[in-house]
């Protein structure tokens, strides 16, 4: 589930305009293509360098290799905790308009991975941790309700 912080599009458009202006001032005949290529390349590079552990964890989840993904999400969480400003201003630092910060995503992904490998108690603990810090996280709320529903049916 991809959540978008639509307000973050405004500063990203400003960056896009600035890149276009630079290309225009450099004498590009038609600055649209080099502007788009620069913006996309910059965003790709930033997310691959700065959020490399998060991206590697996502690649492993898609395989699926849940157990192997957990340390990458933990590393991502630690990085974005130590560098909270990068996560807070991710619309500028990573050109990301995600509505969920990387720390929040990391915790949710760890919980998801534990749920997929049958570690329900660890998954529950991580989802509860998400809600302690991000009380409006719909993903964690839904996951916990689903876990409770399954437990009630098992009784």
Backbone as CSV, one residue per row, in Angstrom:
resi,resn,N_x,N_y,N_z,CA_x,CA_y,CA_z,C_x,C_y,C_z
1,UNK,0.841,-1.159,0.000,0.000,0.000,0.000,0.895,1.234,0.000
2,UNK,0.802,2.037,-1.027,1.629,3.231,-1.150,0.806,4.449,-0.768
3,UNK,1.302,5.171,0.227,0.651,6.392,0.672,1.465,7.574,0.163
4,UNK,0.774,8.598,-0.291,1.448,9.771,-0.857,1.127,10.996,-0.011
5,UNK,2.165,11.753,0.323,1.989,13.037,0.990,1.926,14.080,-0.122
6,UNK,0.723,14.419,-0.539,0.540,15.266,-1.708,1.166,16.645,-1.556
7,UNK,1.230,17.159,-0.348,1.808,18.480,-0.134,3.304,18.484,-0.482
8,UNK,3.940,17.325,-0.385,5.374,17.241,-0.691,5.648,17.392,-2.184
9,UNK,4.621,17.323,-2.988,4.791,17.490,-4.430,5.220,18.927,-4.758
10,UNK,4.782,19.879,-3.957,5.097,21.294,-4.219,6.604,21.555,-4.203
11,UNK,7.331,21.174,-3.128,8.781,21.411,-3.170,9.484,20.587,-4.255
12,UNK,8.946,19.419,-4.565,9.545,18.616,-5.630,9.369,19.292,-6.985
13,UNK,8.215,19.920,-7.189,8.016,20.676,-8.425,8.971,21.865,-8.489
14,UNK,9.230,22.479,-7.333,10.192,23.587,-7.288,11.590,23.092,-7.668
15,UNK,11.972,21.929,-7.187,13.271,21.348,-7.546,13.305,21.054,-9.044
16,UNK,12.236,20.487,-9.547,12.143,20.186,-10.978,12.284,21.461,-11.806
17,UNK,11.601,22.516,-11.386,11.689,23.805,-12.079,13.112,24.346,-12.029
18,UNK,13.761,24.230,-10.864,15.134,24.711,-10.712,16.090,23.953,-11.634
19,UNK,15.924,22.656,-11.713,16.754,21.848,-12.621,16.513,22.292,-14.064
20,UNK,15.238,22.506,-14.406,14.904,22.965,-15.760,15.515,24.324,-16.057
21,UNK,15.486,25.203,-15.079,16.082,26.529,-15.241,17.592,26.429,-15.470
22,UNK,18.232,25.552,-14.724,19.678,25.351,-14.906,19.981,24.855,-16.313
23,UNK,19.205,23.873,-16.774,19.413,23.373,-18.141,19.164,24.473,-19.175
24,UNK,18.140,25.274,-18.930,17.824,26.373,-19.847,18.968,27.393,-19.889
25,UNK,19.480,27.745,-18.707,20.581,28.711,-18.629,21.884,28.154,-19.203
26,UNK,22.005,26.833,-19.197,23.182,26.194,-19.799,23.067,26.121,-21.322
27,UNK,21.933,26.546,-21.852,21.770,26.614,-23.298,21.108,25.411,-23.932
28,UNK,20.464,24.574,-23.113,19.764,23.420,-23.691,18.651,23.933,-24.608
29,UNK,18.625,23.409,-25.834,17.626,23.859,-26.809,16.215,23.512,-26.349
30,UNK,16.047,22.301,-25.883,14.764,21.852,-25.342,15.068,21.219,-23.983
31,UNK,14.925,21.971,-22.876,15.360,21.475,-21.571,14.433,20.439,-20.928
32,UNK,13.326,20.102,-21.562,12.366,19.187,-20.945,12.975,17.802,-20.710
33,UNK,13.566,17.210,-21.740,14.127,15.866,-21.585,15.294,15.841,-20.599
34,UNK,16.296,16.730,-20.724,17.385,16.672,-19.748,16.926,16.987,-18.322
35,UNK,15.905,17.830,-18.186,15.365,18.127,-16.855,14.750,16.874,-16.250
36,UNK,13.909,16.205,-17.022,13.265,14.977,-16.530,14.296,13.902,-16.223
37,UNK,15.270,13.748,-17.105,16.304,12.731,-16.903,17.138,13.038,-15.657
38,UNK,17.482,14.296,-15.460,18.264,14.687,-14.289,17.480,14.442,-13.003
39,UNK,16.216,14.852,-12.994,15.371,14.675,-11.813,15.199,13.196,-11.480
40,UNK,14.867,12.391,-12.483,14.679,10.959,-12.251,15.980,10.287,-11.830
41,UNK,17.073,10.648,-12.483,18.378,10.076,-12.136,18.797,10.443,-10.722
42,UNK,18.585,11.698,-10.368,18.926,12.164,-9.029,18.098,11.434,-7.971
43,UNK,16.808,11.315,-8.194,15.939,10.606,-7.261,16.331,9.149,-7.119
44,UNK,16.600,8.507,-8.247,17.012,7.101,-8.235,18.320,6.938,-7.469
45,UNK,19.276,7.814,-7.735,20.577,7.737,-7.087,20.446,7.960,-5.574
46,UNK,19.699,8.971,-5.173,19.533,9.253,-3.748,18.887,8.086,-3.011
47,UNK,17.822,7.532,-3.585,17.146,6.418,-2.915,18.002,5.162,-2.898
48,UNK,18.855,4.966,-3.910,19.725,3.792,-3.928,20.920,3.929,-3.004
49,UNK,21.350,5.143,-2.750,22.495,5.339,-1.865,22.040,5.518,-0.415
50,UNK,21.158,6.468,-0.186,20.749,6.804,1.180,19.840,5.726,1.774
51,UNK,18.885,5.254,1.017,17.926,4.263,1.522,18.250,2.864,1.006
52,UNK,19.535,2.571,0.862,19.944,1.294,0.256,19.479,0.078,1.062
53,UNK,19.536,0.159,2.388,19.103,-0.985,3.191,17.601,-1.211,3.070
54,UNK,16.850,-0.134,3.043,15.396,-0.269,2.866,15.075,-0.922,1.517
55,UNK,15.733,-0.453,0.479,15.489,-1.003,-0.866,15.902,-2.471,-0.947
56,UNK,17.022,-2.821,-0.307,17.466,-4.223,-0.318,16.453,-5.090,0.428
57,UNK,15.941,-4.590,1.550,14.913,-5.330,2.280,13.682,-5.559,1.425
58,UNK,13.264,-4.536,0.669,12.098,-4.670,-0.203,12.353,-5.693,-1.308
59,UNK,13.561,-5.708,-1.839,13.905,-6.704,-2.868,13.782,-8.114,-2.303
60,UNK,14.227,-8.298,-1.075,14.155,-9.623,-0.450,12.714,-10.018,-0.133
61,UNK,11.891,-9.058,0.253,10.474,-9.351,0.514,9.795,-9.828,-0.767
62,UNK,10.167,-9.245,-1.891,9.548,-9.617,-3.162,9.970,-11.008,-3.634
63,UNK,11.061,-11.552,-3.090,11.552,-12.863,-3.564,10.652,-14.051,-3.224
64,UNK,10.073,-14.339,-2.187,10.124,-13.793,-0.838,11.222,-14.442,0.012
65,UNK,11.986,-13.606,0.695,13.023,-14.045,1.621,12.884,-13.181,2.872
66,UNK,11.828,-13.434,3.612,11.444,-12.571,4.729,12.485,-12.523,5.844
67,UNK,13.006,-13.678,6.226,13.978,-13.722,7.319,15.223,-12.910,6.957
68,UNK,15.647,-13.024,5.710,16.841,-12.301,5.255,16.590,-10.791,5.160
69,UNK,15.337,-10.392,4.979,15.002,-8.970,4.832,15.022,-8.221,6.161
70,UNK,14.741,-8.910,7.244,14.607,-8.252,8.550,15.846,-7.434,8.939
71,UNK,17.062,-7.977,8.831,18.230,-7.161,9.217,18.383,-5.885,8.381
72,UNK,17.960,-5.913,7.141,18.045,-4.710,6.303,17.052,-3.646,6.764
73,UNK,15.851,-4.069,7.147,14.873,-3.112,7.662,15.306,-2.569,9.027
74,UNK,15.922,-3.430,9.843,16.441,-2.957,11.132,17.544,-1.925,10.916
75,UNK,18.408,-2.180,9.951,19.484,-1.243,9.628,18.916,0.070,9.101
76,UNK,17.896,-0.022,8.272,17.234,1.166,7.749,16.633,1.977,8.891
77,UNK,15.976,1.294,9.811,15.379,1.972,10.961,16.454,2.704,11.762
78,UNK,17.566,2.041,12.007,18.657,2.653,12.775,19.231,3.862,12.042
79,UNK,19.423,3.745,10.737,19.974,4.860,9.966,19.054,6.075,10.033
80,UNK,17.768,5.859,9.790,16.834,6.984,9.764,16.504,7.502,11.160
81,UNK,16.800,6.724,12.194,16.687,7.226,13.558,17.872,8.148,13.851
82,UNK,19.062,7.708,13.459,20.265,8.508,13.684,20.282,9.766,12.811
83,UNK,19.633,9.706,11.662,19.583,10.824,10.710,18.133,11.216,10.465
84,UNK,17.466,11.575,11.544,16.026,11.852,11.473,15.699,12.964,10.485
85,UNK,16.583,13.918,10.311,16.327,15.033,9.394,16.215,14.546,7.952
86,UNK,16.969,13.498,7.587,16.884,12.952,6.222,15.490,12.396,5.986
87,UNK,14.964,11.707,7.000,13.629,11.115,6.903,12.549,12.195,6.955
88,UNK,12.718,13.165,7.839,11.717,14.222,7.984,11.561,15.026,6.696
89,UNK,12.672,15.305,6.042,12.649,16.092,4.812,12.894,15.217,3.582
90,UNK,12.369,14.000,3.613,12.589,13.022,2.534,12.097,13.516,1.179
91,UNK,11.145,14.442,1.179,10.666,14.997,-0.087,11.759,15.807,-0.772
92,UNK,12.755,16.288,0.008,13.896,17.000,-0.571,15.143,16.122,-0.626
93,UNK,15.411,15.397,0.468,16.649,14.622,0.553,16.629,13.355,-0.289
94,UNK,15.446,12.803,-0.517,15.326,11.563,-1.290,14.383,11.717,-2.480
95,UNK,13.836,12.906,-2.642,12.813,13.164,-3.661,11.688,12.137,-3.563
96,UNK,11.288,11.858,-2.327,10.247,10.877,-2.049,9.011,11.581,-1.513
97,UNK,7.874,11.299,-2.081,6.622,11.896,-1.611,5.793,10.890,-0.819
98,UNK,6.474,9.935,-0.224,5.782,8.933,0.571,5.104,9.572,1.769
99,UNK,3.904,9.145,2.048,3.169,9.640,3.204,3.642,9.013,4.496
100,UNK,4.405,7.948,4.395,4.909,7.238,5.556,6.425,7.423,5.590
101,UNK,6.963,7.802,6.745,8.407,7.988,6.829,9.117,6.628,6.797
102,UNK,10.402,6.655,6.526,11.165,5.416,6.396,11.239,4.650,7.713
103,UNK,11.286,5.347,8.829,11.303,4.655,10.126,10.005,3.872,10.312
104,UNK,8.898,4.509,9.991,7.590,3.874,10.116,7.486,2.684,9.164
105,UNK,7.955,2.877,7.933,7.938,1.777,6.962,8.794,0.613,7.438
106,UNK,9.962,0.927,8.005,10.866,-0.131,8.469,10.193,-0.980,9.542
107,UNK,9.569,-0.330,10.510,8.894,-1.077,11.578,7.751,-1.928,11.024
108,UNK,6.964,-1.360,10.125,5.865,-2.118,9.511,6.398,-3.307,8.714
109,UNK,7.482,-3.094,7.992,8.051,-4.171,7.183,8.646,-5.274,8.047
110,UNK,9.258,-4.905,9.167,9.779,-5.920,10.089,8.619,-6.752,10.630
111,UNK,7.554,-6.076,11.054,6.375,-6.780,11.571,5.803,-7.714,10.507
112,UNK,5.690,-7.208,9.286,5.164,-8.026,8.189,6.031,-9.267,7.971
113,UNK,7.338,-9.074,7.951,8.250,-10.207,7.736,8.084,-11.250,8.831
114,UNK,8.001,-10.801,10.083,7.802,-11.757,11.175,6.481,-12.488,11.029
115,UNK,5.452,-11.792,10.580,4.161,-12.470,10.400,4.236,-13.521,9.295
116,UNK,5.036,-13.269,8.290,5.136,-14.202,7.165,5.962,-15.440,7.495
117,UNK,6.827,-15.351,8.501,7.628,-16.528,8.872,7.054,-17.227,10.103
118,UNK,5.838,-16.844,10.495,5.149,-17.529,11.586,5.535,-17.061,12.978
119,UNK,6.162,-15.910,13.086,6.548,-15.350,14.386,5.508,-14.308,14.798
120,UNK,4.298,-14.774,15.102,3.179,-13.894,15.385,3.389,-12.955,16.555
121,UNK,4.030,-13.428,17.620,4.241,-12.574,18.790,5.204,-11.428,18.479
122,UNK,6.250,-11.729,17.713,7.183,-10.663,17.323,6.502,-9.677,16.377
123,UNK,5.684,-10.193,15.472,4.959,-9.322,14.545,4.042,-8.395,15.333
124,UNK,3.311,-8.968,16.283,2.401,-8.172,17.116,3.176,-7.090,17.870
125,UNK,4.325,-7.450,18.430,5.133,-6.486,19.188,5.585,-5.328,18.299
126,UNK,5.971,-5.635,17.076,6.406,-4.567,16.169,5.239,-3.697,15.721
127,UNK,4.087,-4.314,15.434,2.924,-3.507,15.057,2.504,-2.599,16.218
128,UNK,2.583,-3.114,17.452,2.248,-2.282,18.608,3.268,-1.156,18.765
129,UNK,4.521,-1.459,18.481,5.563,-0.427,18.538,5.291,0.675,17.514
130,UNK,4.832,0.260,16.327,4.468,1.241,15.301,3.400,2.175,15.840
131,UNK,2.370,1.594,16.468,1.250,2.407,16.955,1.627,3.291,18.142
132,UNK,2.649,2.890,18.899,3.116,3.745,19.995,3.699,5.046,19.449
133,UNK,4.434,4.936,18.347,5.116,6.100,17.774,4.240,6.791,16.724
134,UNK,3.484,5.993,15.960,2.637,6.504,14.876,1.213,5.991,15.093
135,UNK,0.466,6.607,16.010,-0.840,6.077,16.397,-1.881,6.023,15.280
136,UNK,-1.679,6.743,14.194,-2.650,6.735,13.094,-2.261,5.802,11.964
137,UNK,-1.311,4.909,12.205,-0.867,4.005,11.151,-1.947,2.954,10.884
138,UNK,-2.635,3.101,9.773,-3.717,2.191,9.411,-3.245,0.781,9.124
139,UNK,-2.047,0.638,8.619,-1.503,-0.684,8.318,-1.352,-1.505,9.598
140,UNK,-0.752,-0.908,10.631,-0.562,-1.608,11.903,-1.902,-1.879,12.577
141,UNK,-2.811,-0.907,12.532,-4.135,-1.101,13.129,-4.850,-2.276,12.478
142,UNK,-4.826,-2.320,11.153,-5.498,-3.385,10.416,-4.855,-4.736,10.692
143,UNK,-3.533,-4.770,10.702,-2.823,-6.034,10.946,-3.149,-6.582,12.326
144,UNK,-3.155,-5.723,13.338,-3.468,-6.180,14.694,-4.911,-6.670,14.797
145,UNK,-5.844,-5.966,14.151,-7.242,-6.428,14.158,-7.364,-7.790,13.480
146,UNK,-6.646,-7.964,12.395,-6.689,-9.237,11.680,-6.100,-10.354,12.545
147,UNK,-5.017,-10.062,13.227,-4.410,-11.062,14.108,-5.368,-11.440,15.241
148,UNK,-6.044,-10.444,15.802,-7.024,-10.706,16.867,-8.189,-11.533,16.341
149,UNK,-8.624,-11.245,15.137,-9.714,-11.993,14.527,-9.357,-13.463,14.336
150,UNK,-8.157,-13.705,13.863,-7.683,-15.075,13.663,-7.594,-15.806,14.991
151,UNK,-7.106,-15.108,16.024,-6.993,-15.736,17.352,-8.361,-16.078,17.917
152,UNK,-9.356,-15.206,17.704,-10.710,-15.480,18.198,-11.314,-16.674,17.485
153,UNK,-11.044,-16.798,16.194,-11.571,-17.936,15.439,-10.920,-19.234,15.884
154,UNK,-9.671,-19.172,16.307,-8.950,-20.371,16.741,-9.432,-20.869,18.102
155,UNK,-10.067,-20.001,18.885,-10.546,-20.394,20.234,-11.700,-21.330,20.194
